[in-house]
Amino acid sequence: MLQNISWVATDNLARNQFQVFSQIGAEMRLTSDEQRRVLLLSEQEWHDWSDFVQDGPLPAQPQLPVMLRRLGCASHRLAVLADRRGAPA
């Protein structure tokens, strides 16, 4: 039972991180294709991860730790760019 709770928590964490990245990307007016390229995903991988966010199965590639690192780095870079764009010149 504890293992199932851990899986659910891990899935929720990954979904939340993907949603944060997507929100920042939308605020930056990035298309879904640009967001996909920022994360270094193929079209199939993007499709699989987009399905996962909508309660689909966890994709095999890229592996979860790799994807979480990509999401964290990309979200940080986009947030810094958004802050710079919003700062007075």
N, C-alpha and C positions, 0 to 999 in steps of 0.2 A: 504494500500500500504506500509506504513512504517513497518508494521509487517512482510510482505513478505521480505523486504530488510533486516530486522534483522535476519530472518531465513536463508537467503542466506549467510549473513556475518558469522553467527554461524556455518553453514555447512562448509563454506570455511575454517574457523579457525580450525575446527576439522579435516578436510581433510589434511590441511597443517601440523598440529601437528603429525598426523599419518604418513605422508610422511617423516617428519624429523626423527621420531623414526625409520622408516624403513631404511632410508639412514644410520643412525648411526649403526643400526643392521647389515646392509650389510657390512659396513666398518669394523665392528668387526667380520665379517664372521659368523654371527649367521644364522642358518637355519630359515625358516619361522616357523617351529615348536618351536624352541627355543625362537623366538620373541613372539610367541603366549603365551608360558609359562611365559615369563617375565611379560607380561601384565595380567596374571591370567585369560586368556580367555579359554572357552571350544572351541572345534573344530568348532561348529556351530557359536559361537559368533565371532571367528576369520574370518570365512567365511563371515558372515554378515558385519563385519567392513571392510573387504577387498573389498567387493562389494560396500560399501558406498564410499570408496575412489575413486572408478571408476564411480562415479556419481549415485550410487544406493541410495535407501532410507535410512534414518537415522535409525540404529538399536534401538530396544527398550531396549536391555540389553547388557552390562551394560549401565545405564543411562548416558547421555552425560557428566554431571559434574563429575561423577565417572571416566569415560573413560579419560577425559581431565587430571584429577589428575594422573591417572595411566601413561598416556603418558608422562606427564611432569616429574614425578619422575623417570620413567624408562629411558627416554632420558638423564636426568641429570646423573644418575648412569653410563650409558653406556659411556657418553662423558668423565666423570672422569676416567673411566677405560681406555678408548682410549688414553687420555692424559698421563696416567701413563705408558702405554705400549710404547708410542712414546718418552718418556723422556729418556735422556741418563742415564745410570746406574752409 
